[in-house]
Amino acid sequence: MMTPKTQKYIGLIVGGIFTVVVLVMIVYGLTAPSKTPVETTWDSPPVLRVCTDAPEWAQSGGDALDKAVAYWIEQGWRFKAIEKGPCPNLCTGIDEAGNPFQIRCEKGTVTLTELPGTVWTEEHLGVCVRSSNEGSITWGAVGVPPYLDPATNWETGETPFLPKDAEAIVIAHEFGHCLAGLGHNVGAPVGGCATMDAKPGHIMNPITSKSGWGNEGLAEPPDSWK
């Protein structure tokens, strides 16, 4: 039979352990990386079709495209197949100024094509346009410029230094939108919207000069892919 003194010590020990566990849970909840919200996704892996009119630096078999595809395979996302050829269909997208433009598209496919020079800004060197039906992406289109130049900030006149492997990062970033259906950066949705925290060096950072290969908090593919 335990004495009151022993019971007191056991109570203190149990209480201390409980306090430590609670503190660990709180700290983990504050520091654990949030998953990037998936806006929409494919029911199954799509085909990647590299259009014949895609820029030379983004063509199939090139270093930039290979690195971008390999990056998403490492994250669990993949393409059903990679094909090269003409992309005859045109779909309408909306640029950041709200103006419509046409881009190559094909149902069940992520197309990679050249981006019309009038729709990319000093910070965004690529674009993803996608169509969805009841939460499922039906087609996606990645547009990239003919070549990458260090983008000039029109407000400051400064030319930021593009990250190493900028060409591959631009393609991989757009794959994040069109393949994985991800929003920008990392963070929990706020009020049902994909409001993110800017993460320098992260693949989903929207500013090319501040992006990189970071993969913190990236969402996993849906169960239907497994």
N, C-alpha and C positions, 0 to 999 in steps of 0.2 A: 504493500500500500504506500502511495506517494505522500510525502509530507507536504504541507502547504508551501514550504520554501521551494521544494522541487517542482511543484505545480506552477509556481510563479516563474521559475526559470524556463520551464518548457513553454509557458505561455508567451514569454518574451521572445524566445527563439522562433516559435511559430509565427508570431506577429512580425518579427523582423524579416523572415523569409517571405511572408505575404507582401510586405512593403516593397522588398526588392523586386519581386515578380511584377507588381503593379508598375513600378518605376521603369522596369525594362520594357514592358508593354507600351507605356506612354512614349518612351524615347524611340522605340522602334516605329511606332505609328507616326512620329514626327519626322523621322529620317529615312524611312523606307521609300524607295523611288515609286512614284505613282505610275501606273500603266498609261501609255498614250491611248486616249479613247479612239476606238475604231468607229468612224462615221458610217461607212457602209463597206461591205466586203463581197467577195465572190463566193458562190455556192461551192465551187471547186476551182483548182488552179487554172488560170487562163493561159492561152497561148500568147507568146510574145512574137509579134511580127515586126521585123525591121524593114521598113519600107525602102524601096529603091531610091527614093528621094530624101532619105535621111542623110544628114551630114557625114562626110567621110570619117571624121573622128569618132562618130557614134556607131559605125557599122559593125555588123556581126563579125566576131573573131578579133576585134580590136581590143586593146588593153583596157580602155575606159569601160566598155560594155561588159567585158568579162569580169572586171572587178566589181561593178555594180550588181551583176547577177549573183556573183559569189557571196557578196555581203548579205543579201536577203536570204540566200540558202542557209547561211550560218544562223540567221535569226528564226529559221523554221518556215519561211515563206518561199515559194518556188513557182516557176512557170511549168505548165504541162509540156510545152515544147517551145523551141526557138526556131522560127522560120524567117526566111528572107525572100522578098519579092515585092511586086507591085501592090499598092493599097488603093484601089480605085474609088472607094466610097468616101464621101465627105460628110462631116457632121458640123454643126454650128456650136461654137463655144462663145463665152463672154469674157472679154479681157477685164483688167482691173479698173478701167475707166467706164465699164458698162457697155462697151461697144462689141457687137458681134463679129466673129471671125470664123473662118472655116478651117478644119483640121481633118487629117485622115483618120478614119475610124473603121471598125469592123466588129460585129457582134461576137461576143465570147473571147475577145482578143484585146490585148494591150498593144497598140501600134506605137512605133517609135518613128518619128518623122521630123522634118525640118519645121521650125517655128517661124511664122511670118514675122519679119523684123519690127513690125509696128506694135506688137502686143507684149514685148518683154521690157522690163524696167531696168533701172540702173542697179537694182538689188536682186532681182529675180531673173536668173539666166535660163530658166526652163519653165514649162507649164504642164500641168496635168488637167485634162478635161475628161469627165466621166459621166456616164448616164446610169441611173439606178432605177430599179423597179421593186417596190416593197422591201427596201433595205438591201437588195442584192444588186451589185454592179453588173450591168449588162454589156458595157464596153468601156474601154479606157483608152486615152490617147496621150502620149507623151510627146511634147514638142520641144526641141532644143535648137539653138541658133547655129548658123553655119560654122562659126568658130567662137571661141571664148576670148574676150578681151577683159582686162581688169575694168570693172564697172566704175563709172564716175558718179559720185554723189552730186546731184544737181544743186543741192542746197549749199554744200561746202566747197564744191569743186575738187575735192580730194579723190584720189584714185586708190581705193583700198587694195591691199595685197590679197590675191586669191589664194586659197589654201592649196597645199600640195595635193596632187591628184584631183584638181578642181573639176576636170571633165568627168571623171568617174563619179565624183560626189554629186554633181548636178544630175546625172542620170539616176543614181541611187536615190537621191532625194525625191525625184518625181515618181520613181517606182514606189516609194513609201506612200504616196497619195494614190496612185493608180493601181498598184498591185495590192497593197495592204490596207488601203482605205484610211490612212492615218492623217490626223490633223498636224499642225505645226508644233514642234517642240514637245516638251514633256510636262504633264501635270494633270490633275483630276478635273473632270468637267465642272463648270461652275454654272448653276442654274440650268442644267441640261445642255449647255453650250460648251464646245471644246475650246475653252479659254486656257492658254498655256503659259508656262513660265519660260522665258528665254533661256536657253542653255547653250552657251558658246561651245563650239566644237561638236555639237550634236548633229546627227544626220538630218533631223527634221527642223533644224533652225532655218527660218525662211530667208535669212540674209546670207548670201553665198560667201562673203568674206569672213563670216563668223561661224560657218558650218564646219563639219568634219565627220569623222567616222564613229562618233559616240553613239552608243546604243542603249543608254540608260532608260529603263522603263518601257521599252518597246512592247507592244501587245503581241500575243501569240496568235497563230492562225486559228480559225474556228475549228470546232470538232469535225465538221464535215470534210475537212482536208485530210484528216488522219485515217 
